[in-house]
Amino acid sequence: MVTFEVTLSDRIDSDIDRLVEQDAFLNREQAIEELLSLGISSHDTTDDPEEDLDDDLFTRAIDDQQDPASQQDDPL
């Protein structure tokens, strides 16, 4: 397990203490680890940014376009 030092604002520090006191977590270490994990999992870190570059943007833009003549308007 990796250990590192991080500086937190007083507000975040007191929020973590409050969560531990409310028995949301067993201790500060568990609270910090789980909160970091939740934050990281909220960002999709599994996508490879290179895959996005491989898409043919021009073809995709053409495919997304609609022909106004093919749209049926209701007669008045």
KOLMI-949513 format. One record per atom (N, C-alpha, C): residue number from 1; residue in three letters; atom name; x, y, z. Coordinates in Angstrom, 2 decimals, padded with zeros to 5 digits. Layout:
N
MARPA|num|residu|atome|xx|yy|zz
MARPA|NUM|ALA|CA|X|Y|Z
...
***
This chain:
76
MARPA|num|residu|atome|xx|yy|zz
MARPA|1|MET|N|000.85|-001.17|000.00
MARPA|1|MET|CA|000.00|000.00|000.00
MARPA|1|MET|C|000.90|001.23|000.00
MARPA|2|VAL|N|000.53|002.21|-000.81
MARPA|2|VAL|CA|001.29|003.44|-000.92
MARPA|2|VAL|C|000.86|004.40|000.18
MARPA|3|THR|N|001.82|005.09|000.75
MARPA|3|THR|CA|001.55|006.10|001.76
MARPA|3|THR|C|002.06|007.43|001.24
MARPA|4|PHE|N|001.25|008.48|001.39
MARPA|4|PHE|CA|001.69|009.81|000.97
MARPA|4|PHE|C|001.06|010.86|001.86
MARPA|5|GLU|N|001.61|012.05|001.79
MARPA|5|GLU|CA|001.13|013.17|002.60
MARPA|5|GLU|C|000.37|014.12|001.70
MARPA|6|VAL|N|-000.75|014.60|002.20
MARPA|6|VAL|CA|-001.58|015.54|001.44
MARPA|6|VAL|C|-002.03|016.66|002.37
MARPA|7|THR|N|-002.11|017.86|001.85
MARPA|7|THR|CA|-002.58|018.99|002.64
MARPA|7|THR|C|-004.05|019.24|002.31
MARPA|8|LEU|N|-004.88|019.27|003.35
MARPA|8|LEU|CA|-006.31|019.48|003.17
MARPA|8|LEU|C|-006.71|020.81|003.78
MARPA|9|SER|N|-007.76|021.38|003.23
MARPA|9|SER|CA|-008.29|022.60|003.83
MARPA|9|SER|C|-008.92|022.25|005.18
MARPA|10|ASP|N|-009.06|023.25|006.03
MARPA|10|ASP|CA|-009.66|023.02|007.35
MARPA|10|ASP|C|-011.08|022.49|007.22
MARPA|11|ARG|N|-011.80|022.97|006.22
MARPA|11|ARG|CA|-013.19|022.53|006.02
MARPA|11|ARG|C|-013.25|021.05|005.68
MARPA|12|ILE|N|-012.41|020.59|004.77
MARPA|12|ILE|CA|-012.41|019.18|004.39
MARPA|12|ILE|C|-011.97|018.32|005.57
MARPA|13|ASP|N|-010.98|018.77|006.31
MARPA|13|ASP|CA|-010.51|018.04|007.48
MARPA|13|ASP|C|-011.63|017.88|008.51
MARPA|14|SER|N|-012.36|018.95|008.76
MARPA|14|SER|CA|-013.45|018.86|009.73
MARPA|14|SER|C|-014.61|018.02|009.19
MARPA|15|ASP|N|-014.83|018.05|007.87
MARPA|15|ASP|CA|-015.87|017.20|007.28
MARPA|15|ASP|C|-015.52|015.73|007.46
MARPA|16|ILE|N|-014.26|015.38|007.27
MARPA|16|ILE|CA|-013.83|013.99|007.46
MARPA|16|ILE|C|-013.99|013.59|008.93
MARPA|17|ASP|N|-013.59|014.46|009.84
MARPA|17|ASP|CA|-013.76|014.18|011.27
MARPA|17|ASP|C|-015.23|013.97|011.61
MARPA|18|ARG|N|-016.09|014.80|011.04
MARPA|18|ARG|CA|-017.53|014.71|011.31
MARPA|18|ARG|C|-018.09|013.38|010.80
MARPA|19|LEU|N|-017.65|012.94|009.62
MARPA|19|LEU|CA|-018.12|011.67|009.08
MARPA|19|LEU|C|-017.68|010.50|009.96
MARPA|20|VAL|N|-016.47|010.56|010.48
MARPA|20|VAL|CA|-015.98|009.51|011.38
MARPA|20|VAL|C|-016.77|009.53|012.68
MARPA|21|GLU|N|-017.02|010.71|013.22
MARPA|21|GLU|CA|-017.79|010.83|014.47
MARPA|21|GLU|C|-019.22|010.34|014.30
MARPA|22|GLN|N|-019.77|010.48|013.09
MARPA|22|GLN|CA|-021.15|010.03|012.81
MARPA|22|GLN|C|-021.19|008.55|012.45
MARPA|23|ASP|N|-020.06|007.87|012.62
MARPA|23|ASP|CA|-019.93|006.43|012.34
MARPA|23|ASP|C|-020.18|006.09|010.88
MARPA|24|ALA|N|-019.94|007.04|009.98
MARPA|24|ALA|CA|-020.02|006.74|008.55
MARPA|24|ALA|C|-018.79|005.92|008.13
MARPA|25|PHE|N|-017.70|006.08|008.87
MARPA|25|PHE|CA|-016.46|005.34|008.62
MARPA|25|PHE|C|-015.89|004.92|009.96
MARPA|26|LEU|N|-015.09|003.85|009.94
MARPA|26|LEU|CA|-014.48|003.37|011.18
MARPA|26|LEU|C|-013.43|004.33|011.72
MARPA|27|ASN|N|-012.66|004.93|010.80
MARPA|27|ASN|CA|-011.59|005.83|011.22
MARPA|27|ASN|C|-011.24|006.77|010.06
MARPA|28|ARG|N|-010.35|007.71|010.32
MARPA|28|ARG|CA|-009.96|008.70|009.30
MARPA|28|ARG|C|-009.32|008.04|008.09
MARPA|29|GLU|N|-008.48|007.04|008.32
MARPA|29|GLU|CA|-007.80|006.38|007.20
MARPA|29|GLU|C|-008.81|005.76|006.25
MARPA|30|GLN|N|-009.79|005.05|006.81
MARPA|30|GLN|CA|-010.81|004.43|005.97
MARPA|30|GLN|C|-011.63|005.50|005.24
MARPA|31|ALA|N|-011.96|006.57|005.94
MARPA|31|ALA|CA|-012.75|007.65|005.34
MARPA|31|ALA|C|-012.01|008.26|004.16
MARPA|32|ILE|N|-010.76|008.58|004.35
MARPA|32|ILE|CA|-009.97|009.22|003.29
MARPA|32|ILE|C|-009.81|008.27|002.11
MARPA|33|GLU|N|-009.51|007.00|002.38
MARPA|33|GLU|CA|-009.32|006.04|001.30
MARPA|33|GLU|C|-010.62|005.86|000.49
MARPA|34|GLU|N|-011.74|005.71|001.18
MARPA|34|GLU|CA|-013.00|005.49|000.48
MARPA|34|GLU|C|-013.46|006.74|-000.27
MARPA|35|LEU|N|-013.28|007.90|000.33
MARPA|35|LEU|CA|-013.66|009.14|-000.34
MARPA|35|LEU|C|-012.81|009.39|-001.58
MARPA|36|LEU|N|-011.53|009.10|-001.50
MARPA|36|LEU|CA|-010.67|009.21|-002.68
MARPA|36|LEU|C|-011.10|008.23|-003.76
MARPA|37|SER|N|-011.41|007.01|-003.36
MARPA|37|SER|CA|-011.84|005.99|-004.33
MARPA|37|SER|C|-013.13|006.42|-005.02
MARPA|38|LEU|N|-014.06|006.97|-004.26
MARPA|38|LEU|CA|-015.32|007.43|-004.85
MARPA|38|LEU|C|-015.07|008.57|-005.83
MARPA|39|GLY|N|-014.18|009.47|-005.46
MARPA|39|GLY|CA|-013.87|010.58|-006.35
MARPA|39|GLY|C|-013.21|010.12|-007.63
MARPA|40|ILE|N|-012.30|009.18|-007.51
MARPA|40|ILE|CA|-011.62|008.66|-008.70
MARPA|40|ILE|C|-012.59|007.88|-009.57
MARPA|41|SER|N|-013.46|007.08|-008.96
MARPA|41|SER|CA|-014.39|006.27|-009.75
MARPA|41|SER|C|-015.43|007.14|-010.45
MARPA|42|SER|N|-015.65|008.37|-009.96
MARPA|42|SER|CA|-016.61|009.24|-010.63
MARPA|42|SER|C|-016.04|009.78|-011.94
MARPA|43|HIS|N|-014.75|009.69|-012.10
MARPA|43|HIS|CA|-014.09|010.05|-013.36
MARPA|43|HIS|C|-013.81|008.76|-014.10
MARPA|44|ASP|N|-014.16|008.71|-015.39
MARPA|44|ASP|CA|-013.97|007.49|-016.16
MARPA|44|ASP|C|-012.51|007.39|-016.55
MARPA|45|THR|N|-011.74|006.66|-015.75
MARPA|45|THR|CA|-010.30|006.54|-015.99
MARPA|45|THR|C|-009.95|005.34|-016.85
MARPA|46|THR|N|-010.95|004.56|-017.28
MARPA|46|THR|CA|-010.67|003.36|-018.06
MARPA|46|THR|C|-010.57|003.64|-019.54
MARPA|47|ASP|N|-011.13|004.74|-020.01
MARPA|47|ASP|CA|-011.08|005.05|-021.44
MARPA|47|ASP|C|-009.68|005.44|-021.86
MARPA|48|ASP|N|-009.29|004.97|-023.00
MARPA|48|ASP|CA|-007.99|005.31|-023.57
MARPA|48|ASP|C|-008.19|006.54|-024.44
MARPA|49|PRO|N|-007.57|007.68|-024.09
MARPA|49|PRO|CA|-007.77|008.89|-024.88
MARPA|49|PRO|C|-007.34|008.73|-026.33
MARPA|50|GLU|N|-006.45|007.79|-026.61
MARPA|50|GLU|CA|-006.01|007.55|-027.98
MARPA|50|GLU|C|-007.15|007.02|-028.83
MARPA|51|GLU|N|-008.09|006.28|-028.23
MARPA|51|GLU|CA|-009.22|005.74|-028.99
MARPA|51|GLU|C|-010.05|006.86|-029.59
MARPA|52|ASP|N|-010.24|007.94|-028.85
MARPA|52|ASP|CA|-011.03|009.06|-029.34
MARPA|52|ASP|C|-010.37|009.70|-030.55
MARPA|53|LEU|N|-009.06|009.71|-030.58
MARPA|53|LEU|CA|-008.36|010.31|-031.70
MARPA|53|LEU|C|-008.45|009.45|-032.95
MARPA|54|ASP|N|-008.70|008.17|-032.81
MARPA|54|ASP|CA|-008.78|007.27|-033.95
MARPA|54|ASP|C|-010.09|007.42|-034.72
MARPA|55|ASP|N|-011.14|007.96|-034.09
MARPA|55|ASP|CA|-012.41|008.13|-034.78
MARPA|55|ASP|C|-012.24|009.13|-035.92
MARPA|56|ASP|N|-012.92|008.85|-037.02
MARPA|56|ASP|CA|-012.88|009.75|-038.15
MARPA|56|ASP|C|-013.93|010.84|-037.91
MARPA|57|LEU|N|-013.49|011.99|-037.43
MARPA|57|LEU|CA|-014.40|013.07|-037.07
MARPA|57|LEU|C|-015.19|013.57|-038.27
MARPA|58|PHE|N|-014.57|013.61|-039.44
MARPA|58|PHE|CA|-015.27|014.10|-040.63
MARPA|58|PHE|C|-016.42|013.16|-040.98
MARPA|59|THR|N|-016.16|011.87|-041.00
MARPA|59|THR|CA|-017.21|010.90|-041.32
MARPA|59|THR|C|-018.33|010.95|-040.29
MARPA|60|ARG|N|-017.96|011.06|-039.04
MARPA|60|ARG|CA|-018.97|011.12|-037.99
MARPA|60|ARG|C|-019.82|012.37|-038.14
MARPA|61|ALA|N|-019.22|013.51|-038.49
MARPA|61|ALA|CA|-019.97|014.75|-038.68
MARPA|61|ALA|C|-020.93|014.62|-039.85
MARPA|62|ILE|N|-020.50|013.98|-040.91
MARPA|62|ILE|CA|-021.37|013.76|-042.07
MARPA|62|ILE|C|-022.53|012.85|-041.69
MARPA|63|ASP|N|-022.25|011.78|-040.96
MARPA|63|ASP|CA|-023.29|010.84|-040.55
MARPA|63|ASP|C|-024.32|011.50|-039.64
MARPA|64|ASP|N|-023.91|012.49|-038.88
MARPA|64|ASP|CA|-024.81|013.15|-037.94
MARPA|64|ASP|C|-025.71|014.18|-038.63
MARPA|65|GLN|N|-025.35|014.57|-039.82
MARPA|65|GLN|CA|-026.15|015.58|-040.52
MARPA|65|GLN|C|-027.46|014.97|-041.01
MARPA|66|GLN|N|-028.48|015.82|-041.10
MARPA|66|GLN|CA|-029.77|015.39|-041.60
MARPA|66|GLN|C|-030.12|016.20|-042.83
MARPA|67|ASP|N|-030.71|015.53|-043.81
MARPA|67|ASP|CA|-031.14|016.19|-045.03
MARPA|67|ASP|C|-032.50|016.84|-044.77
MARPA|68|PRO|N|-032.59|018.17|-044.84
MARPA|68|PRO|CA|-033.88|018.82|-044.57
MARPA|68|PRO|C|-034.97|018.37|-045.54
MARPA|69|ALA|N|-034.62|017.99|-046.77
MARPA|69|ALA|CA|-035.62|017.54|-047.74
MARPA|69|ALA|C|-036.23|016.20|-047.34
MARPA|70|SER|N|-035.51|015.41|-046.56
MARPA|70|SER|CA|-036.04|014.10|-046.17
MARPA|70|SER|C|-036.96|014.21|-044.97
MARPA|71|GLN|N|-037.00|015.34|-044.31
MARPA|71|GLN|CA|-037.90|015.54|-043.18
MARPA|71|GLN|C|-039.30|015.85|-043.69
MARPA|72|GLN|N|-040.26|015.15|-043.17
MARPA|72|GLN|CA|-041.65|015.35|-043.60
MARPA|72|GLN|C|-042.31|016.38|-042.72
MARPA|73|ASP|N|-042.78|017.44|-043.35
MARPA|73|ASP|CA|-043.51|018.46|-042.61
MARPA|73|ASP|C|-045.00|018.16|-042.72
MARPA|74|ASP|N|-045.72|018.45|-041.66
MARPA|74|ASP|CA|-047.17|018.27|-041.69
MARPA|74|ASP|C|-047.76|019.38|-042.58
MARPA|75|PRO|N|-048.67|018.99|-043.50
MARPA|75|PRO|CA|-049.31|020.02|-044.33
MARPA|75|PRO|C|-050.21|020.89|-043.48
MARPA|76|LEU|N|-050.25|022.17|-043.83
MARPA|76|LEU|CA|-051.08|023.10|-043.06
MARPA|76|LEU|C|-052.49|023.07|-043.50
***
